[in-house]
Amino acid sequence: MLKKMGEAVARVARKVNETVESGSDTLDLAECKLVAFPIGLYKVLRNVTDQIQLITLANNELKSLTSKFMTTFCQLRELHLEGNFLHRLPNEVSTLQHLKAIDLSRNQFRDFPEQLTTLPALETINLEENDIVDVPVEKLAAMSALRRVNLRFNPLNAEVRAIAPPLIKFDMLVSPEGARPPPP
């Protein structure tokens, strides 16, 4: 157990050092067994946070993200959070004014994260395989940059399925009612 934890910590350190040393615009911490974004990384990354445009925290064990994460990486264009245990986003997600794509698939959202509807550059929202029943269709319809919302394998209510098509000008992907995701 300790050996595996040590390997995970070493992997995070290696990936962060690669980002800092290369001046990369990408921070990839996917599959690092993270239960939270490590607080110590804010200090290590402080000189490069403005240039980081893509962060991948996919397939970890995150239950939440802090407001500090959102305000520190406010230049993000893409955020990949799929395959975690997230059920909400902090209100400070509204500081991500340049965000174009967010992947929240395979998490535990019961409510559509409405803060996303305030992001002017957002083009793609992926919420596939969550537990979302209701969607703020009118707010999504008002988002001028939005091109695609993936809501497949969510237990959407019949009202959303009925009112969305005439209101929206983007691709809204939904599964047939009662469809189940394929096994992993």
C-alpha positions in Angstrom: 0.0 0.0 0.0 2.7 2.5 1.0 4.7 1.6 -2.1 1.8 2.3 -4.4 1.2 5.7 -2.6 4.9 6.5 -3.0 4.7 5.7 -6.7 1.6 7.9 -7.1 3.3 10.8 -5.3 6.5 10.4 -7.4 4.4 10.4 -10.5 2.7 13.7 -9.6 6.0 15.3 -8.8 7.5 14.1 -12.1 4.6 15.4 -14.1 4.6 18.8 -12.3 8.3 19.2 -12.8 8.0 18.4 -16.5 5.3 21.1 -16.8 7.4 23.7 -14.9 10.7 22.9 -16.6 9.4 22.8 -20.1 7.1 25.8 -19.7 4.3 23.7 -21.0 0.7 24.9 -21.3 -0.6 21.5 -20.1 -0.7 19.9 -16.7 -1.6 16.2 -16.9 -2.3 14.6 -13.6 -4.7 11.9 -14.9 -4.7 8.5 -13.0 -2.6 9.7 -10.1 -5.0 8.5 -7.4 -5.6 12.1 -6.2 -8.3 12.6 -3.7 -7.8 16.4 -3.8 -5.6 18.8 -5.8 -2.4 18.9 -3.8 -2.1 22.3 -2.0 1.7 22.3 -2.4 1.4 22.4 -6.1 0.1 26.0 -6.1 3.5 27.2 -4.8 5.5 25.0 -7.2 3.4 26.1 -10.2 3.0 29.8 -9.2 5.4 31.0 -12.0 3.6 29.1 -14.7 -0.1 29.2 -13.8 -0.8 32.0 -16.3 0.4 29.9 -19.2 -1.4 26.6 -18.3 -4.3 26.3 -20.6 -5.2 22.6 -20.2 -5.4 20.6 -17.0 -6.3 16.9 -16.9 -7.3 15.4 -13.6 -9.2 12.5 -15.2 -9.7 9.2 -13.5 -8.6 10.2 -10.0 -10.7 10.0 -6.8 -11.6 13.7 -6.5 -14.7 14.5 -4.5 -14.4 18.3 -4.9 -12.4 21.1 -6.3 -11.6 24.3 -4.3 -12.3 27.9 -5.2 -8.5 28.4 -5.0 -8.1 25.9 -7.9 -10.5 27.8 -10.1 -9.1 31.3 -9.3 -5.4 30.1 -9.7 -5.9 28.6 -13.1 -8.2 31.3 -14.5 -6.5 31.1 -18.0 -7.7 27.6 -18.6 -9.1 26.7 -22.1 -9.8 23.0 -21.3 -10.5 21.2 -18.1 -10.8 17.4 -18.0 -12.3 16.0 -14.8 -13.9 12.8 -16.1 -14.0 9.6 -14.0 -14.0 11.2 -10.5 -16.5 11.5 -7.7 -17.5 15.1 -8.2 -21.0 16.2 -7.5 -20.7 20.0 -7.7 -18.4 22.7 -8.8 -17.4 25.7 -6.7 -19.0 29.1 -7.6 -15.6 30.4 -8.6 -15.8 28.2 -11.8 -17.3 31.5 -13.1 -13.7 33.0 -13.1 -12.8 30.6 -16.0 -13.8 33.2 -18.6 -11.6 31.6 -21.3 -12.7 28.0 -20.8 -13.8 26.4 -24.1 -14.3 22.8 -23.0 -15.1 21.0 -19.8 -15.4 17.2 -19.4 -17.3 16.1 -16.3 -18.4 12.7 -17.6 -18.5 9.7 -15.3 -18.9 11.7 -12.1 -21.8 12.0 -9.5 -23.6 15.1 -10.6 -27.3 15.0 -9.7 -27.8 18.7 -10.6 -26.6 20.4 -13.8 -23.7 22.7 -12.7 -25.5 26.0 -13.6 -22.3 28.1 -13.0 -21.2 26.8 -16.4 -23.9 28.8 -18.1 -22.0 32.0 -17.1 -18.9 31.2 -19.1 -18.9 33.2 -22.3 -16.3 31.2 -24.2 -17.6 27.7 -23.3 -18.2 25.6 -26.5 -18.4 22.0 -25.1 -19.8 20.5 -21.9 -19.6 16.8 -21.4 -21.7 15.4 -18.6 -22.2 11.9 -19.9 -22.9 9.2 -17.3 -24.0 11.3 -14.3 -27.4 11.3 -12.5 -28.8 14.6 -13.9 -32.6 14.8 -14.3 -33.1 18.5 -15.0 -31.2 20.9 -17.3 -31.4 24.7 -17.5 -32.3 24.6 -21.2 -33.1 28.3 -21.4 -29.8 29.3 -19.9 -27.9 26.9 -22.2 -29.8 28.3 -25.2 -28.6 31.8 -24.3 -25.0 30.8 -24.4 -23.7 32.1 -27.8 -20.5 30.1 -28.0 -22.0 26.8 -27.0 -21.7 24.1 -29.7 -22.2 20.8 -27.9 -23.6 19.4 -24.6 -23.3 15.7 -24.0 -25.9 14.4 -21.6 -26.0 10.8 -22.7 -26.7 8.2 -20.0 -28.4 10.6 -17.6 -31.9 10.0 -16.3 -33.2 13.3 -18.0 -36.9 14.1 -17.3 -39.4 14.1 -20.2 -39.8 17.8 -20.0 -36.1 18.4 -20.8 -36.4 16.0 -23.7 -39.5 17.8 -25.0 -38.5 21.5 -24.6 -34.9 21.4 -25.5 -35.0 20.6 -29.3 -36.9 23.7 -30.4 -35.0 26.1 -28.1 -31.4 25.1 -28.7 -29.0 25.9 -31.5 -26.2 23.5 -30.5 -25.8 19.7 -30.5 -27.4 18.1 -27.4 -26.5 14.5 -27.2 -29.0 12.4 -25.2 -29.5 8.6 -24.9 -32.8 7.0 -25.6 -35.0 7.0 -22.4 -33.9 4.3 -20.0 -30.7 3.5 -21.9 -27.8 2.2 -19.8 -24.1 2.9 -20.4 -22.0 0.0 -21.7 -20.0 -1.8 -18.9 -16.5 -0.5 -18.3 
